Amino acid sequence: LLVETRLGKYTGKSPILNTLATMASLSDPIRRETLFQHISSNPKSLPREKFEKKADSKSRWAYEQLKAFVRYVQQENIDPFAVFGSYAGAFGIAQFMPASIMAYAVDGDGDGRIDLFTHADSIASAANYLKQFGWKPGISRQKAEKAVHAYNRSSYYVNAILTIRDKMGK
């Protein structure tokens, strides 16, 4: 929570529904071509073949996330247009992706809802996620790295989280 959103002080400004729908729309050849034409003038842009592979993968992934997001907002009776988060589609204090919410999020404050913009639900959900990937009290650094890596595959991220853990006395 500290690394993701400064304990909830900054949870993102991107509308999640729009973000995921836009990425999912890359399955449409016209939208994909429009995007490629828009970005291809940048010297750092991907070559066409790599762009196509990435667009295929990202659109399928985003569609699955979009479906999970719709299930979540229906389940929790949340206005989908009112949910804002990261440019990649993660939201809440712990920055969960929708598919992870559906699999791992829990009601931490016992109010019968899962609201990842509350600390209790975010903490309980992050703990549940890590537990499912092997985290338990007193685990070795190597096992802790594996559990955190399941959440975020960036070695910088993993090291930041474990440095904080070490400073807090595990």
LUMLUM-824206 format. One record per residue: residue number from 0; residue in one letter; chain; x, y, z of N, C-alpha, C in turn. Coordinates in Angstrom, 2 decimals. Last residue first. Layout:
REM residues N
NODE  num  residu  chaine       nx       ny       nz      cax      cay      caz       cx       cy       cz
NODE  NUM       A       A        X        Y        Z        X        Y        Z        X        Y        Z
...
//
This chain:
REM residues 170
NODE  num  residu  chaine       nx       ny       nz      cax      cay      caz       cx       cy       cz
NODE  169       K       A    10.07    -7.50     9.68     9.37    -8.67     9.12     8.04    -8.80     9.74
NODE  168       G       A    10.85    -4.97    10.46    11.14    -6.11    11.35    10.38    -7.37    10.98
NODE  167       M       A    10.67    -2.93     8.76     9.58    -3.03     9.73     9.79    -4.21    10.68
NODE  166       K       A    12.78    -3.38     7.10    12.85    -2.21     7.98    11.78    -2.25     9.06
NODE  165       D       A    11.79    -5.57     5.67    12.97    -5.74     6.53    13.08    -4.58     7.53
NODE  164       R       A     9.67    -4.36     4.26     9.41    -5.47     5.21    10.56    -5.60     6.19
NODE  163       I       A    11.16    -2.61     2.66    10.21    -2.07     3.65     9.91    -3.14     4.71
NODE  162       T       A    12.48    -4.52     1.15    13.26    -3.58     1.95    12.38    -2.96     3.04
NODE  161       L       A    10.35    -5.71    -0.14    11.07    -6.49     0.86    12.00    -5.63     1.70
NODE  160       I       A     9.52    -3.61    -1.82     8.59    -4.18    -0.84     9.36    -4.92     0.25
NODE  159       A       A    11.85    -3.25    -3.37    11.31    -2.15    -2.56    10.40    -2.69    -1.47
NODE  158       N       A    12.07    -5.74    -4.66    13.11    -5.31    -3.72    12.62    -4.17    -2.83
NODE  157       V       A     9.74    -5.64    -6.23     9.92    -6.71    -5.25    10.94    -6.28    -4.20
NODE  156       Y       A    10.36    -3.41    -7.86     9.19    -3.42    -6.99     9.37    -4.43    -5.87
NODE  155       Y       A    12.60    -4.35    -9.23    12.69    -3.13    -8.43    11.55    -3.07    -7.41
NODE  154       S       A    11.56    -6.50   -10.61    12.52    -6.77    -9.54    12.71    -5.54    -8.65
NODE  153       S       A     8.22    -6.85   -11.42     9.36    -5.94   -11.46    10.31    -6.24   -10.30
NODE  152       R       A     5.87    -8.26   -11.25     7.06    -8.95   -11.75     8.30    -8.06   -11.88
NODE  151       N       A     3.69    -8.49    -8.65     4.32    -7.52    -9.56     5.67    -8.08    -9.96
NODE  150       Y       A     2.69   -10.88    -7.58     1.85    -9.68    -7.63     2.39    -8.67    -8.65
NODE  149       A       A     4.76   -12.64    -7.71     3.48   -13.06    -8.31     2.55   -11.86    -8.47
NODE  148       H       A     6.66   -11.34    -6.19     6.85   -11.38    -7.65     5.56   -11.81    -8.36
NODE  147       V       A     5.84   -11.98    -3.65     5.65   -10.60    -4.12     5.77   -10.54    -5.64
NODE  146       A       A     6.60   -14.72    -3.62     5.21   -14.31    -3.37     4.94   -12.92    -3.91
NODE  145       K       A     9.36   -14.60    -4.14     8.49   -15.35    -5.05     7.03   -14.90    -4.88
NODE  144       E       A    10.26   -13.15    -1.91    10.45   -12.61    -3.27     9.50   -13.29    -4.25
NODE  143       A       A     9.68   -15.02     0.08     8.97   -13.73     0.07     9.09   -13.09    -1.31
NODE  142       K       A    11.53   -16.97    -0.53    10.10   -17.29    -0.65     9.26   -16.03    -0.68
NODE  141       Q       A    13.87   -15.46    -0.01    13.66   -16.07    -1.33    12.18   -16.41    -1.54
NODE  140       R       A    13.65   -14.83     2.68    13.61   -13.75     1.69    13.31   -14.33     0.31
NODE  139       S       A    11.44   -17.16     4.35    12.75   -16.69     3.91    12.59   -15.57     2.89
NODE  138       I       A     8.79   -16.36     6.67     9.34   -17.01     5.48    10.68   -16.39     5.10
NODE  137       G       A     7.49   -15.27     8.93     8.81   -15.87     9.07     9.39   -16.53     7.84
NODE  136       P       A     4.14   -15.87     7.94     5.09   -15.26     8.89     6.40   -16.03     8.94
NODE  135       K       A     3.91   -16.35     4.40     3.48   -16.66     5.77     4.51   -16.06     6.71
NODE  134       W       A     3.13   -16.60     0.98     3.60   -15.76     2.09     3.05   -16.28     3.41
NODE  133       G       A     2.09   -18.09    -1.17     3.11   -18.67    -0.31     3.62   -17.82     0.84
NODE  132       F       A     0.00   -17.04    -2.54     1.23   -17.27    -3.29     2.40   -17.63    -2.39
NODE  131       Q       A    -1.93   -16.63    -0.67    -2.20   -17.62    -1.71    -0.97   -17.96    -2.53
NODE  130       K       A    -0.73   -14.50     0.71    -0.86   -15.81     1.36    -1.08   -16.91     0.32
NODE  129       L       A    -1.10   -12.42    -1.13     0.25   -12.90    -0.82     0.22   -14.28    -0.17
NODE  128       Y       A    -3.94   -12.25    -1.02    -3.24   -12.50    -2.28    -1.86   -13.10    -1.99
NODE  127       N       A    -4.36   -11.63     1.68    -4.90   -12.87     1.12    -4.18   -13.23    -0.17
NODE  126       A       A    -3.09    -9.12     1.80    -2.61   -10.23     2.63    -3.09   -11.58     2.08
NODE  125       A       A    -4.74    -7.70     0.06    -3.32    -7.86    -0.27    -2.72    -9.02     0.53
NODE  124       S       A    -7.14    -7.90     1.56    -7.05    -8.46     0.20    -5.60    -8.68    -0.22
NODE  123       A       A    -6.55    -6.54     3.91    -6.95    -7.95     3.97    -6.81    -8.62     2.61
NODE  122       I       A    -5.98    -3.99     2.81    -4.97    -4.73     3.58    -5.30    -6.21     3.61
NODE  121       S       A    -8.45    -3.35     1.59    -7.21    -3.41     0.81    -6.13    -4.21     1.52
NODE  120       D       A   -10.25    -3.36     3.72   -10.44    -4.31     2.62    -9.16    -4.45     1.80
NODE  119       A       A    -9.09    -1.28     5.30    -9.30    -2.62     5.84    -9.44    -3.66     4.73
NODE  118       H       A    -9.06     1.03     3.61    -7.82     0.40     4.06    -8.03    -1.04     4.54
NODE  117       T       A   -10.99     1.24     0.65   -10.91     1.31     2.10    -9.66     0.55     2.54
NODE  116       F       A   -11.04     0.72    -1.96   -10.65     2.09    -1.63   -10.73     2.32    -0.12
NODE  115       L       A   -12.07    -1.75    -2.34   -10.62    -1.64    -2.29   -10.12    -0.21    -2.16
NODE  114       D       A   -14.56    -3.22    -0.88   -14.27    -1.87    -1.38   -12.78    -1.64    -1.24
NODE  113       I       A   -16.80    -5.56    -0.67   -15.36    -5.48    -0.95   -15.13    -4.13    -1.63
NODE  112       R       A   -19.16    -5.90     2.02   -18.76    -5.40     0.70   -17.24    -5.51     0.56
NODE  111       G       A   -19.74    -6.52     4.62   -20.46    -7.24     3.57   -20.12    -6.80     2.16
NODE  110       D       A   -18.17    -5.42     6.53   -19.41    -4.70     6.21   -20.21    -5.36     5.09
NODE  109       G       A   -15.69    -6.38     7.42   -16.91    -7.08     7.80   -18.20    -6.37     7.49
NODE  108       D       A   -13.32    -5.41     6.57   -13.95    -4.69     7.68   -15.30    -5.28     8.07
NODE  107       G       A   -12.45    -6.98     4.42   -11.63    -6.88     5.62   -12.28    -6.20     6.80
NODE  106       D       A   -13.47    -9.06     2.16   -14.10    -8.02     2.97   -13.35    -7.94     4.30
NODE  105       V       A   -11.01    -9.65    -0.42   -11.88   -10.07     0.69   -12.41    -8.84     1.42
NODE  104       A       A    -9.68   -10.77    -3.54   -10.13    -9.70    -2.66   -11.12   -10.22    -1.62
NODE  103       Y       A    -9.02   -12.88    -5.33    -8.33   -12.76    -4.05    -8.87   -11.71    -3.08
NODE  102       A       A   -10.56   -12.98    -7.72    -9.94   -14.20    -7.19    -9.47   -14.07    -5.74
NODE  101       M       A   -11.44   -10.44    -8.26   -12.42   -11.52    -8.26   -11.86   -12.79    -7.63
NODE  100       I       A    -9.01    -9.10    -8.19   -10.05    -8.78    -7.22   -11.02    -9.95    -7.12
NODE   99       S       A    -7.74   -10.13   -10.41    -7.20   -10.45    -9.09    -8.22   -10.14    -7.99
NODE   98       A       A    -9.24    -8.95   -12.40    -9.26   -10.41   -12.29    -8.71   -10.86   -10.94
NODE   97       P       A    -8.63    -6.13   -11.95    -9.96    -6.71   -11.73    -9.98    -8.23   -11.59
NODE   96       M       A    -5.67    -5.54   -10.02    -6.30    -5.71   -11.33    -7.64    -6.41   -11.11
NODE   95       F       A    -5.17    -3.32    -7.29    -5.49    -4.65    -7.80    -6.00    -4.54    -9.23
NODE   94       Q       A    -4.01    -1.24    -5.55    -3.87    -1.31    -7.01    -4.01    -2.74    -7.53
NODE   93       A       A    -4.52    -0.80    -2.92    -3.49    -1.80    -3.22    -3.27    -1.99    -4.72
NODE   92       I       A    -6.54     1.07    -3.15    -5.34     1.42    -2.38    -4.20     0.45    -2.66
NODE   91       G       A    -7.75     1.00    -6.57    -7.84     0.80    -5.13    -6.53     1.14    -4.45
NODE   90       F       A    -6.65    -0.62    -9.65    -7.30     0.42    -8.84    -7.39     0.02    -7.38
NODE   89       A       A    -5.33    -0.98   -12.98    -5.35    -1.37   -11.56    -6.02    -0.25   -10.76
NODE   88       G       A    -5.07    -0.09   -15.57    -6.32    -0.72   -15.19    -6.39    -1.20   -13.74
NODE   87       A       A    -2.91     1.39   -16.33    -2.92    -0.02   -16.75    -4.19    -0.75   -16.34
NODE   86       Y       A    -3.08     3.84   -15.19    -3.17     3.80   -16.66    -3.27     2.37   -17.17
NODE   85       S       A    -5.01     3.30   -12.15    -3.78     3.47   -12.93    -4.06     3.42   -14.43
NODE   84       G       A    -8.21     4.70   -11.49    -7.01     4.02   -11.04    -5.85     4.30   -11.96
NODE   83       F       A   -11.68     5.04   -10.65   -10.46     5.56   -11.27    -9.25     4.85   -10.69
NODE   82       V       A   -15.05     4.66   -11.05   -13.84     3.99   -10.56   -12.64     4.47   -11.37
NODE   81       A       A   -17.37     5.58   -12.11   -16.84     6.32   -10.96   -15.55     5.72   -10.42
NODE   80       F       A   -18.41     3.95   -13.97   -17.82     5.19   -14.46   -17.17     6.00   -13.34
NODE   79       P       A   -19.60     1.90   -12.55   -18.33     1.63   -13.23   -17.64     2.89   -13.75
NODE   78       D       A   -20.85     2.16    -9.40   -20.95     2.82   -10.70   -19.62     2.63   -11.44
NODE   77       I       A   -21.43    -0.89    -7.74   -20.59     0.29    -7.90   -20.80     0.86    -9.29
NODE   76       N       A   -22.29    -3.38    -6.57   -23.21    -2.27    -6.86   -22.48    -0.92    -6.91
NODE   75       E       A   -20.70    -5.56    -6.42   -20.61    -4.60    -5.32   -21.51    -3.37    -5.51
NODE   74       Q       A   -21.36    -6.92    -8.77   -21.40    -7.62    -7.48   -21.47    -6.63    -6.32
NODE   73       Q       A   -20.76    -4.95   -10.69   -22.14    -5.45   -10.53   -22.31    -6.10    -9.16
NODE   72       V       A   -18.03    -4.69   -10.35   -18.89    -3.53   -10.07   -20.36    -3.94    -9.95
NODE   71       Y       A   -17.22    -7.39   -11.02   -16.95    -6.79    -9.71   -17.90    -5.62    -9.42
NODE   70       R       A   -18.03    -7.68   -13.70   -18.56    -8.58   -12.67   -18.39    -7.97   -11.28
NODE   69       V       A   -16.45    -5.66   -14.84   -17.91    -5.57   -14.92   -18.55    -6.47   -13.87
NODE   68       F       A   -13.90    -6.73   -14.32   -14.28    -5.43   -13.77   -15.81    -5.29   -13.75
NODE   67       A       A   -13.95    -9.06   -15.85   -13.84    -9.17   -14.40   -14.27    -7.86   -13.73
NODE   66       K       A   -14.05    -7.88   -18.41   -15.14    -8.76   -17.96   -15.14    -8.89   -16.44
NODE   65       L       A   -11.56    -6.56   -18.36   -12.81    -5.79   -18.49   -14.00    -6.62   -18.02
NODE   64       Q       A    -9.79    -8.70   -18.28    -9.83    -7.77   -17.16   -11.14    -6.97   -17.17
NODE   63       E       A   -10.33    -9.77   -20.81   -10.56   -10.58   -19.61   -10.65    -9.70   -18.37
NODE   62       Y       A    -9.51    -7.58   -22.36   -10.89    -8.05   -22.43   -11.24    -8.90   -21.21
NODE   61       A       A    -6.79    -7.46   -21.76    -7.66    -6.37   -21.33    -9.14    -6.78   -21.38
NODE   60       W       A    -5.88    -9.84   -23.02    -5.72    -9.64   -21.59    -6.70    -8.59   -21.07
NODE   59       R       A    -6.49    -9.22   -25.70    -7.09   -10.40   -25.06    -7.04   -10.26   -23.54
NODE   58       S       A    -4.88    -6.95   -26.04    -6.33    -6.84   -26.22    -7.04    -8.03   -25.58
NODE   57       K       A    -2.29    -7.89   -25.57    -2.85    -6.88   -24.68    -4.37    -6.81   -24.83
NODE   56       S       A    -1.93    -9.71   -27.74    -1.82   -10.14   -26.35    -2.53    -9.18   -25.41
NODE   55       D       A    -2.27    -7.98   -29.96    -3.06    -9.22   -29.80    -3.10    -9.64   -28.33
NODE   54       A       A    -0.30    -6.04   -29.44    -1.70    -5.65   -29.50    -2.62    -6.86   -29.33
NODE   53       K       A     2.02    -7.61   -29.65     1.69    -6.97   -28.38     0.21    -6.57   -28.34
NODE   52       K       A     1.88    -8.34   -32.34     1.91    -9.37   -31.29     1.49    -8.78   -29.95
NODE   51       E       A     1.94    -5.78   -33.56     0.81    -6.69   -33.77     0.74    -7.76   -32.68
NODE   50       F       A     4.46    -4.82   -32.72     3.25    -4.11   -32.35     2.05    -5.03   -32.46
NODE   49       K       A     6.12    -6.60   -34.05     6.09    -6.62   -32.59     4.85    -5.90   -32.07
NODE   48       E       A     5.54    -5.83   -36.72     5.33    -7.21   -36.28     5.25    -7.30   -34.75
NODE   47       R       A     6.25    -3.02   -36.79     4.89    -3.49   -37.03     4.63    -4.89   -36.46
NODE   46       P       A     8.40    -1.99   -34.08     8.18    -2.39   -35.48     6.80    -3.04   -35.61
NODE   45       L       A     7.44     0.51   -31.67     7.71    -0.88   -32.04     7.61    -1.09   -33.54
NODE   44       S       A     9.00     3.77   -31.41     7.85     2.86   -31.53     8.30     1.47   -31.96
NODE   43       K       A    10.91     5.67   -31.27    11.01     4.59   -30.29     9.86     3.58   -30.41
NODE   42       P       A    10.22     7.62   -33.12    11.37     6.75   -33.41    11.52     5.58   -32.43
NODE   41       N       A     6.87     7.95   -33.98     7.82     8.05   -32.88     8.99     7.11   -33.16
NODE   40       S       A     5.16     7.23   -35.94     6.07     8.35   -36.24     7.10     8.56   -35.13
NODE   39       S       A     3.50     5.29   -34.87     4.63     4.86   -35.71     5.58     6.00   -36.07
NODE   38       I       A     1.24     6.12   -33.50     2.49     5.97   -32.75     3.71     5.69   -33.63
NODE   37       H       A    -0.75     6.34   -35.50    -0.54     7.43   -34.55     0.84     7.32   -33.88
NODE   36       Q       A    -0.72     3.87   -36.73    -0.38     5.07   -37.52    -0.06     6.24   -36.60
NODE   35       F       A    -1.59     2.31   -34.56    -0.25     2.11   -35.13     0.18     3.34   -35.94
NODE   34       L       A    -4.20     3.29   -34.18    -3.19     3.46   -33.14    -1.79     3.31   -33.71
NODE   33       T       A    -5.33     2.48   -36.62    -5.33     3.89   -36.23    -4.27     4.16   -35.17
NODE   32       E       A    -5.05    -0.28   -36.44    -4.34     0.45   -37.49    -4.25     1.93   -37.15
NODE   31       R       A    -6.80    -0.80   -34.30    -5.38    -1.15   -34.19    -4.56    -0.37   -35.20
NODE   30       R       A    -9.23    -0.02   -35.36    -8.69     0.70   -34.19    -7.20     0.44   -34.05
NODE   29       I       A    -9.38    -1.93   -37.41    -9.40    -0.50   -37.73    -8.81     0.31   -36.57
NODE   28       P       A    -9.36    -4.47   -36.09    -8.28    -4.08   -37.02    -8.25    -2.58   -37.33
NODE   27       D       A    -9.91    -4.95   -32.69   -10.53    -4.45   -33.93    -9.44    -3.94   -34.87
NODE   26       S       A    -8.41    -5.36   -30.51    -8.72    -6.55   -31.31    -9.36    -6.16   -32.64
NODE   25       L       A    -8.32    -3.02   -29.14    -7.24    -3.26   -30.09    -7.43    -4.57   -30.87
NODE   24       S       A   -10.22    -2.93   -27.19   -10.65    -2.60   -28.55    -9.55    -2.79   -29.59
NODE   23       A       A    -8.87    -3.31   -24.82    -9.57    -4.46   -25.41    -9.96    -4.19   -26.86
NODE   22       M       A    -8.03    -0.68   -24.36    -7.03    -1.72   -24.64    -7.69    -2.93   -25.29
NODE   21       T       A   -10.58     0.49   -23.96    -9.70     0.97   -25.03    -8.66    -0.08   -25.38
NODE   20       A       A   -11.49    -0.89   -21.73   -12.23    -0.99   -23.00   -11.36    -0.55   -24.17
NODE   19       L       A    -9.64    -0.08   -19.78    -9.71    -1.49   -20.19   -10.44    -1.66   -21.52
NODE   18       T       A   -10.17     2.73   -19.73    -8.83     2.18   -19.92    -8.88     0.76   -20.45
NODE   17       N       A   -12.92     2.92   -19.17   -12.38     3.42   -20.44   -11.02     2.81   -20.75
NODE   16       L       A   -12.95     1.77   -16.57   -13.78     1.24   -17.65   -13.23     1.66   -19.01
NODE   15       I       A   -11.16     3.48   -15.13   -10.85     2.06   -15.37   -11.67     1.47   -16.51
NODE   14       P       A    -9.89     6.57   -15.80   -11.16     5.84   -15.65   -10.97     4.38   -16.07
NODE   13       S       A    -7.03     7.59   -13.98    -7.55     7.01   -15.23    -8.87     6.29   -14.98
NODE   12       K       A    -5.81     8.45   -11.71    -6.80     9.34   -12.32    -7.42     8.79   -13.59
NODE   11       G       A    -4.76     7.07    -8.51    -4.81     7.16    -9.96    -5.96     8.00   -10.47
NODE   10       T       A    -4.42     7.21    -5.81    -4.89     5.93    -6.35    -5.05     5.95    -7.87
NODE    9       Y       A    -2.69     8.54    -3.33    -2.80     8.70    -4.78    -3.18     7.35    -5.40
NODE    8       K       A    -3.05     7.77    -0.70    -3.07     9.20    -1.02    -3.18     9.46    -2.51
NODE    7       G       A    -2.79     5.15     0.03    -4.09     5.59    -0.46    -4.16     7.06    -0.80
NODE    6       L       A    -0.13     4.79     0.70    -1.17     4.44     1.69    -2.54     5.00     1.31
NODE    5       R       A     1.00     5.30    -1.81     1.33     6.14    -0.64     0.23     6.01     0.41
NODE    4       T       A     0.35     3.28    -3.55    -0.48     4.50    -3.55    -0.16     5.47    -2.41
NODE    3       E       A     2.47     1.30    -3.62     1.47     1.44    -4.69     0.81     2.81    -4.72
NODE    2       V       A     3.97     1.56    -1.26     4.61     1.71    -2.57     3.57     2.00    -3.65
NODE    1       L       A     1.97     1.18     0.70     2.88     2.33     0.76     3.48     2.59    -0.62
NODE    0       L       A     0.83    -1.20     0.00     0.00     0.00     0.00     0.87     1.25     0.00
//
